[in-house]
């Protein structure tokens, strides 16, 4: 902010220019994946135009470069443009910005009580009740912010994750989007990435039902369909909901005087990330999680190794099976409902039994006893 004060802005209304920059930074915070140590991000020209106007966006880009926030870099193939990304330019976000510990929350406008949230629906045939729910959900912003800050102070999330969560809260307060993946049938909404902490501060009370160890369990169905052997231990661990616990010891802090619930929770999150990155959706044979997976479940490991060699997208396969189930669920008695990939949130508890039966039947037809959790 101090540097912006002494800069010439593209607009005569300096406050509006600052607003535009801060809104773009909120987009940047939400998109950059620092957890994977990836500080590069492709940004289409249309994004810059959206935040900065077609006539001014290059001037804003110069300001962002001077502020040492981002700079254009080459793609991994050494080219400035990538055909795979439809000639989208690639940008490096500097650690100076990402790791800055000075954190100020700037709120320009108070939303009026009658404020309507705009919903952009890009999915044909989606139930009206789903769309109305996405439009009707409101967040108690003050309480949600306080809860997220407390989550940060508890050390369950880092500062950048806090910034991302807060950016998503504000972004969802003005406009929401419903879309479907390009390669998968998953339904995405602006609420898909809202954290569990913030969801507790919705204006509507929801019951949440999900499948424990969902993606690992769906893998059983996929391998069975292709006549591949599945280790009995793997099947049992998935059906009992204890799959991730087999790896959690790798991420527990051994030096800690005692392993409390918070440490276990953090370790479980790290375990899931590592398994998806190094076993399911990436296959790093030298990684300690991958090595342990091979020891525990050799038959499944061999199948995953074959998939990795063939370069088939296991993520797309499993997510499409998941979408086959969750896109078909429609709670009849609930006035409001929405899905969160492998979970469904609904407003009337009387729908619980029917939803359990539908989910259970879906997996039993694939000879799997799925473990369901309801919150």
C-alpha positions as CSV (number, residue, x, y, z in Angstrom):
1,X,0.0,0.0,0.0
2,X,2.9,2.4,0.8
3,X,4.4,1.8,-2.7
4,X,1.0,2.2,-4.4
5,X,0.6,5.6,-2.7
6,X,3.6,7.1,-4.6
7,X,2.8,5.5,-8.0
8,X,0.9,7.0,-10.9
9,X,-2.3,5.1,-11.3
10,X,-4.0,4.3,-14.6
11,X,-7.2,6.1,-13.5
12,X,-7.8,9.6,-12.3
13,X,-9.8,8.1,-9.4
14,X,-6.9,6.6,-7.5
15,X,-9.2,4.8,-5.0
16,X,-10.8,2.9,-7.9
17,X,-7.4,1.9,-9.2
18,X,-6.4,0.6,-5.8
19,X,-9.7,-1.3,-5.6
20,X,-9.0,-2.9,-9.0
21,X,-5.5,-4.0,-7.8
22,X,-6.7,-5.4,-4.5
23,X,-9.5,-7.4,-6.3
24,X,-6.9,-8.8,-8.7
25,X,-4.7,-9.8,-5.8
26,X,-7.6,-11.6,-4.1
27,X,-8.0,-13.6,-7.4
28,X,-4.2,-14.3,-7.3
29,X,-4.3,-15.4,-3.7
30,X,-7.1,-17.8,-4.4
31,X,-5.5,-19.4,-7.5
32,X,-1.8,-19.8,-6.6
33,X,-0.9,-23.2,-5.2
34,X,1.9,-22.5,-2.8
35,X,1.1,-25.8,-0.9
36,X,2.6,-27.6,-3.9
37,X,5.6,-25.2,-3.9
38,X,4.3,-24.0,-7.3
39,X,4.5,-20.2,-7.5
40,X,3.8,-20.0,-11.2
41,X,0.3,-19.5,-12.6
42,X,-1.1,-19.1,-16.1
43,X,-3.3,-16.0,-16.4
44,X,-5.4,-15.6,-19.5
45,X,-5.6,-12.1,-21.0
46,X,-9.4,-12.1,-20.4
47,X,-8.7,-12.2,-16.6
48,X,-6.6,-9.0,-16.8
49,X,-9.3,-7.4,-18.9
50,X,-11.9,-8.4,-16.3
51,X,-10.2,-6.7,-13.5
52,X,-8.4,-3.8,-15.3
53,X,-10.4,-3.0,-18.5
54,X,-9.2,-3.7,-22.0
55,X,-7.6,-0.3,-22.4
56,X,-5.8,-0.2,-19.1
57,X,-4.7,-3.7,-18.2
58,X,-1.1,-3.4,-19.5
59,X,-0.5,-0.3,-17.3
60,X,-1.8,-2.3,-14.3
61,X,0.6,-5.2,-15.3
62,X,3.5,-2.8,-15.2
63,X,2.5,-1.7,-11.7
64,X,2.3,-5.3,-10.5
65,X,5.8,-5.9,-11.9
66,X,7.2,-2.8,-10.2
67,X,5.6,-3.9,-7.0
68,X,7.5,-7.2,-7.4
69,X,4.3,-9.2,-7.2
70,X,4.5,-11.0,-10.5
71,X,6.4,-11.2,-13.8
72,X,5.9,-13.1,-17.0
73,X,8.0,-16.3,-17.3
74,X,8.4,-19.0,-19.9
75,X,6.4,-22.3,-19.7
76,X,8.1,-25.5,-18.9
77,X,8.7,-26.2,-22.6
78,X,10.8,-23.0,-22.8
79,X,8.2,-21.1,-24.8
80,X,6.4,-17.9,-23.9
81,X,3.1,-19.3,-25.2
82,X,1.6,-22.7,-24.6
83,X,-0.7,-24.4,-27.1
84,X,-2.1,-26.7,-24.4
85,X,-3.2,-23.5,-22.5
86,X,-4.4,-21.9,-25.7
87,X,-1.4,-19.5,-25.8
88,X,-2.1,-18.3,-22.3
89,X,0.9,-16.4,-20.7
90,X,2.6,-17.8,-17.6
91,X,3.5,-15.7,-14.6
92,X,5.8,-16.1,-11.6
93,X,4.3,-14.8,-8.3
94,X,7.2,-13.6,-6.1
95,X,7.8,-15.1,-2.7
96,X,8.3,-11.5,-1.4
97,X,4.5,-11.1,-1.9
98,X,3.4,-14.6,-0.9
99,X,5.5,-14.8,2.3
100,X,4.9,-11.2,3.5
101,X,3.6,-11.4,7.1
102,X,2.0,-8.0,7.1
103,X,-1.6,-8.8,6.6
104,X,-4.3,-6.1,6.4
105,X,-8.0,-6.7,5.7
106,X,-9.4,-4.0,3.6
107,X,-13.2,-3.8,3.2
108,X,-14.5,-1.1,1.0
109,X,-18.3,-1.7,0.9
110,X,-20.9,-2.8,3.4
111,X,-23.3,-5.2,1.7
112,X,-26.9,-4.1,2.2
113,X,-29.4,-6.5,3.7
114,X,-31.3,-6.7,0.5
115,X,-28.2,-7.4,-1.6
116,X,-28.8,-10.1,-4.2
117,X,-26.0,-12.4,-5.2
118,X,-25.6,-12.9,-9.0
119,X,-25.5,-16.6,-10.0
120,X,-24.0,-17.6,-13.4
121,X,-25.2,-21.2,-14.2
122,X,-23.3,-22.9,-17.0
123,X,-24.7,-26.4,-16.4
124,X,-27.8,-27.5,-18.4
125,X,-30.4,-29.6,-16.7
126,X,-29.2,-28.9,-13.1
127,X,-32.2,-28.9,-10.7
128,X,-33.7,-25.5,-10.0
129,X,-33.5,-26.2,-6.3
130,X,-29.7,-26.5,-6.6
131,X,-29.3,-23.2,-8.4
132,X,-31.7,-21.5,-5.9
133,X,-29.6,-22.8,-3.0
134,X,-26.4,-21.4,-4.4
135,X,-28.1,-18.0,-4.7
136,X,-29.8,-18.2,-1.2
137,X,-26.8,-19.1,0.9
138,X,-25.3,-16.1,2.7
139,X,-22.3,-16.0,4.9
140,X,-22.1,-14.2,8.2
141,X,-18.9,-12.5,7.1
142,X,-17.8,-11.1,10.5
143,X,-18.2,-14.4,12.3
144,X,-16.6,-16.3,9.4
145,X,-13.5,-14.0,9.4
146,X,-13.1,-14.4,13.1
147,X,-13.3,-18.2,12.9
148,X,-10.8,-18.3,10.1
149,X,-8.3,-16.1,11.9
150,X,-8.7,-18.4,15.0
151,X,-8.0,-21.3,12.7
152,X,-4.8,-19.6,11.6
153,X,-3.7,-18.9,15.2
154,X,-4.3,-22.6,16.0
155,X,-1.6,-23.3,13.4
156,X,-4.0,-25.6,11.4
157,X,-3.5,-23.3,8.4
158,X,-0.7,-20.9,7.3
159,X,-1.0,-17.2,6.4
160,X,-1.3,-17.8,2.7
161,X,-4.2,-20.3,3.3
162,X,-5.9,-17.7,5.5
163,X,-5.6,-15.1,2.7
164,X,-7.1,-17.6,0.2
165,X,-10.0,-18.4,2.5
166,X,-10.8,-14.8,3.1
167,X,-10.5,-14.0,-0.6
168,X,-13.1,-16.7,-1.3
169,X,-15.5,-15.4,1.3
170,X,-15.5,-12.0,-0.3
171,X,-15.6,-13.3,-3.9
172,X,-18.7,-15.4,-3.1
173,X,-20.5,-12.4,-1.6
174,X,-21.1,-10.7,-4.9
175,X,-21.1,-13.3,-7.7
176,X,-21.4,-17.1,-7.8
177,X,-20.8,-19.6,-10.6
178,X,-22.0,-23.1,-11.3
179,X,-20.0,-25.0,-13.9
180,X,-19.0,-28.5,-15.0
181,X,-15.5,-29.7,-15.5
182,X,-14.1,-29.9,-19.1
183,X,-13.0,-33.5,-18.8
184,X,-15.1,-34.7,-15.9
185,X,-18.8,-34.4,-15.0
186,X,-18.1,-32.9,-11.5
187,X,-20.2,-29.9,-10.6
188,X,-18.2,-26.9,-9.4
189,X,-19.6,-23.9,-7.6
190,X,-18.2,-20.8,-6.0
191,X,-18.9,-22.6,-2.7
192,X,-16.9,-25.7,-3.6
193,X,-13.7,-24.3,-2.1
194,X,-15.2,-22.5,0.9
195,X,-13.7,-24.1,3.9
196,X,-15.5,-26.1,6.6
197,X,-14.8,-23.4,9.0
198,X,-16.7,-20.8,7.0
199,X,-19.5,-23.2,6.1
200,X,-20.5,-23.2,9.8
201,X,-21.5,-19.6,9.3
202,X,-24.0,-20.0,6.5
203,X,-27.4,-18.5,7.1
204,X,-28.9,-22.0,6.4
205,X,-28.3,-25.0,8.5
206,X,-27.2,-28.0,6.5
207,X,-26.6,-31.7,7.2
208,X,-23.6,-33.0,5.4
209,X,-23.2,-36.6,4.2
210,X,-20.1,-37.9,2.6
211,X,-18.2,-41.2,1.9
212,X,-15.2,-41.9,4.0
213,X,-12.1,-42.6,1.8
214,X,-14.3,-42.0,-1.3
215,X,-11.6,-41.8,-4.0
216,X,-9.6,-44.8,-2.8
217,X,-12.9,-46.7,-2.6
218,X,-13.9,-45.7,-6.1
219,X,-10.6,-47.1,-7.3
220,X,-11.8,-50.6,-6.2
221,X,-14.8,-50.3,-8.5
222,X,-12.6,-49.1,-11.4
223,X,-10.0,-51.9,-11.0
224,X,-12.8,-54.6,-10.7
225,X,-14.4,-53.3,-13.9
226,X,-11.0,-53.9,-15.6
227,X,-10.6,-57.4,-14.1
228,X,-7.6,-56.2,-11.9
229,X,-6.8,-57.8,-8.6
230,X,-7.4,-55.8,-5.4
231,X,-5.6,-56.6,-2.2
232,X,-8.1,-57.7,0.4
233,X,-6.4,-55.4,3.0
234,X,-6.9,-52.5,0.6
235,X,-10.6,-53.3,0.2
236,X,-11.0,-53.8,4.0
237,X,-9.2,-50.5,4.8
238,X,-11.3,-48.5,2.4
239,X,-14.6,-50.1,3.5
240,X,-13.7,-49.6,7.2
241,X,-12.7,-46.0,6.6
242,X,-9.2,-46.5,7.9
243,X,-7.2,-46.2,4.6
244,X,-5.5,-42.9,5.3
245,X,-4.7,-43.9,8.9
246,X,-2.3,-46.5,7.5
247,X,0.0,-43.7,6.4
248,X,-0.6,-41.0,9.0
249,X,2.4,-42.0,11.1
250,X,4.7,-40.6,8.4
251,X,3.4,-37.1,9.0
252,X,3.0,-37.0,12.8
253,X,5.5,-34.8,14.6
254,X,7.6,-37.4,16.6
255,X,9.3,-34.7,18.7
256,X,6.0,-33.4,20.0
257,X,5.6,-34.1,23.8
258,X,2.2,-35.6,23.1
259,X,0.2,-36.2,20.0
260,X,-3.0,-34.3,20.5
261,X,-6.1,-34.2,18.3
262,X,-5.0,-31.1,16.4
263,X,-1.7,-32.7,15.4
264,X,-3.5,-35.8,14.2
265,X,-5.9,-33.7,12.2
266,X,-3.0,-31.8,10.5
267,X,-1.2,-35.0,9.8
268,X,-4.3,-36.5,8.2
269,X,-4.6,-33.6,5.9
270,X,-1.0,-33.8,4.9
271,X,-1.4,-37.6,4.4
272,X,-4.2,-37.1,2.0
273,X,-2.3,-34.5,0.0
274,X,0.7,-36.7,-0.2
275,X,-1.2,-39.8,-1.3
276,X,-3.0,-38.0,-4.1
277,X,0.2,-36.3,-5.2
278,X,2.5,-39.3,-5.1
279,X,0.2,-42.3,-5.6
280,X,-3.2,-41.7,-7.2
281,X,-3.0,-38.6,-9.4
282,X,0.8,-38.6,-9.6
283,X,3.1,-41.6,-9.3
284,X,6.4,-40.8,-7.5
285,X,7.9,-44.3,-7.0
286,X,10.7,-42.9,-4.8
287,X,8.4,-41.1,-2.4
288,X,8.0,-42.6,1.1
289,X,4.2,-42.7,0.8
290,X,4.4,-44.5,-2.5
291,X,6.9,-47.0,-1.1
292,X,4.7,-47.7,1.9
293,X,1.7,-48.1,-0.4
294,X,3.6,-50.7,-2.5
295,X,4.4,-52.6,0.7
296,X,0.9,-52.6,2.1
297,X,-1.0,-53.1,-1.2
298,X,1.2,-54.7,-3.8
299,X,-1.5,-55.7,-6.2
300,X,-3.2,-52.3,-6.3
301,X,0.2,-50.7,-6.6
302,X,1.0,-52.7,-9.7
303,X,-2.3,-51.5,-11.3
304,X,-1.5,-47.9,-10.4
305,X,2.0,-48.3,-11.9
306,X,0.5,-49.6,-15.1
307,X,-1.9,-46.6,-15.2
308,X,0.9,-44.2,-14.6
309,X,3.0,-45.7,-17.5
310,X,0.0,-45.6,-19.8
311,X,-0.6,-41.9,-18.8
312,X,-4.3,-42.5,-18.4
313,X,-5.9,-39.8,-16.2
314,X,-6.9,-41.7,-13.1
315,X,-8.3,-38.4,-11.6
316,X,-10.8,-38.1,-14.5
317,X,-11.8,-41.7,-14.2
318,X,-12.5,-41.6,-10.4
319,X,-14.1,-38.2,-10.5
320,X,-16.5,-39.3,-13.3
321,X,-17.6,-42.3,-11.2
322,X,-18.1,-40.0,-8.2
323,X,-20.1,-37.5,-10.4
324,X,-22.3,-40.4,-11.6
325,X,-23.5,-40.8,-8.1
326,X,-23.6,-37.4,-6.6
327,X,-25.1,-35.6,-9.7
328,X,-28.0,-38.0,-9.4
329,X,-28.9,-37.2,-5.8
330,X,-31.9,-34.9,-5.2
331,X,-33.1,-34.6,-1.6
332,X,-36.9,-34.4,-1.9
333,X,-37.8,-33.0,1.5
334,X,-35.0,-30.4,1.7
335,X,-35.7,-26.9,0.5
336,X,-32.0,-26.4,-0.1
337,X,-29.1,-28.6,-1.1
338,X,-25.8,-28.6,-2.9
339,X,-23.0,-31.0,-3.6
340,X,-19.3,-30.8,-2.6
341,X,-17.8,-33.4,-5.0
342,X,-17.9,-36.5,-2.7
343,X,-20.4,-35.0,-0.3
344,X,-24.0,-33.7,-0.3
345,X,-25.3,-30.9,1.9
346,X,-29.1,-30.8,2.5
347,X,-31.4,-28.8,4.8
348,X,-33.9,-31.4,6.0
349,X,-32.9,-34.4,8.2
350,X,-35.8,-36.4,6.9
351,X,-33.8,-36.9,3.6
352,X,-31.0,-38.8,5.5
353,X,-32.3,-42.3,5.2
354,X,-33.2,-42.1,1.5
355,X,-29.8,-40.6,0.7
356,X,-28.0,-43.3,2.7
357,X,-29.9,-46.0,0.8
358,X,-29.1,-44.5,-2.6
359,X,-25.4,-44.1,-1.8
360,X,-25.1,-47.6,-0.2
361,X,-27.0,-49.2,-3.2
362,X,-24.7,-47.5,-5.7
363,X,-21.6,-49.1,-4.1
364,X,-23.2,-52.5,-3.3
365,X,-23.9,-52.8,-7.1
366,X,-20.1,-52.6,-7.4
367,X,-19.6,-55.2,-4.6
368,X,-18.4,-52.5,-2.2
369,X,-19.6,-51.7,1.3
370,X,-19.0,-47.9,1.5
371,X,-18.7,-46.2,4.9
372,X,-20.9,-43.1,5.1
373,X,-20.5,-40.2,7.5
374,X,-23.1,-37.6,8.4
375,X,-22.4,-34.3,10.1
